[in-house]
Amino acid sequence: MVIDVIKIFLPSTLAFLSGIAITPLIAGYLYRNHMWKKKAGKIGLGGVATPVFDELHKDKEVGTPRMGGLVIGAGVFLTVLILFMADYLFGEPVFDKLNFLSRNQTWLPLMALFIGGFIGFLDDWMEVKGSGDYISGGLSLKKRLLLVSLLGLLAGFWFYYKLDVLGATLPLLGYIHFGILFPVLFALVALAVYSGGVIDGIDGLSGGVFAAIFSAYGVIAFYQEQIDLAAFCFTIVGGTLAFLWFNVPPARFYLSETGSMALTLALTVVAFMTDELGGGRGLSVLPVVALPLAATTGSVLIQLFYRKVFGRKFFRVAPLHHHFEALGWPGYKVAMRYWIVSGVSAIFGIVLALMR
């Protein structure tokens, strides 16, 4: 039991320290190469202008680098490498126990994290270099959604054919057998979670939210005796806190697609791994644990619905966190209140997941 607790908190600490240590190198590269948008503002869904957002962020988007998600990815990678090499070189039982790189629990979420980070990095690179295929410079929304869908289907087929996962628990419905349609469910969940990644829009906001979410799933995995998966979750927490250290106002860099695609894809895999595979209800509690992401996606859908049906906006600006900014809330107040909501929803989600 003691070694299991150490196995969780040691990687988290290593990821935090590694992220802090490597940030000067990453930040130096980003600033030297001017890795930020050349023009402030954005184009909303459907190609509509976003004058309220543009006014709120006219002085924030230019001059602050993107690709801050590299800090999280680097922290996680270095932690995995350090513990793996310690086990490989010394071969002592204690190092074997601390090494959480395992085929049955952590290979899939690690691959999701790094593949998502790589695709997000390419999108950010095209955006800052202006070589993309739409006005903001990066991959179009349709192409990003297509990539996420394809990755979700591939991961879903792996769960279905290799891991014999045939169903999942859904909110209020309980366990449902999906059979051959399981990969479709996986892809839909991946899209839903990824859509919440636009929460990266205010200094300090996304780091606190994702740290709370992965902490909750770390606790759930630990309770289900998926110790390696729990260690993975808390390693992400450590890397995310290292990012947050430099992302609090005024942010030195933004999470952007490099981080948001990596984290949302990894979160999708973790949610499914703590479901049928772990003998739990990890997927059914996802909307609760990740309530801020769900609210972010929901606010965008509501805004689109009102524009389409009533010809007017429901929120002053979407997603929801920018609506609060438009009401006059300072960015730091929005971020801190989201942290509070994230903490409460994470605890509530843990309780629901552990109830029998």
ABEGO torsion letter per residue (X at the ends): XAAAAAAAAAAAAAAAAAAAAAAAAAAAAAAAAGBBBABBEBBBBGGBBBAAAAAAAAAAABGBBBGAAAAAAAAAAAAAAAAAAAAAAAGBAAAAAABABBAAAAAAAAAAAAAAAAAAAAAAAAAAAGABABAAGBBBAAAAAAAAAAAAAAAAAAAAAAAGBABBBBBGAEBBBAEAAAAAAAAAAAAAAAAAAAABABBGAAAAAAAAAAAAAAAAAAAAGBAAAAAAAAAAAAAAAAAAAAABOBBABBAEAAAAAAAAAAAAAAAAAABAAAGBAAAAAAAAAAAAAAAAAAAAAAAAAAAAAAGBBABABOBAAAAAAAAGBBAAAAAAAAAAAAAAAAAAAAAAAABX
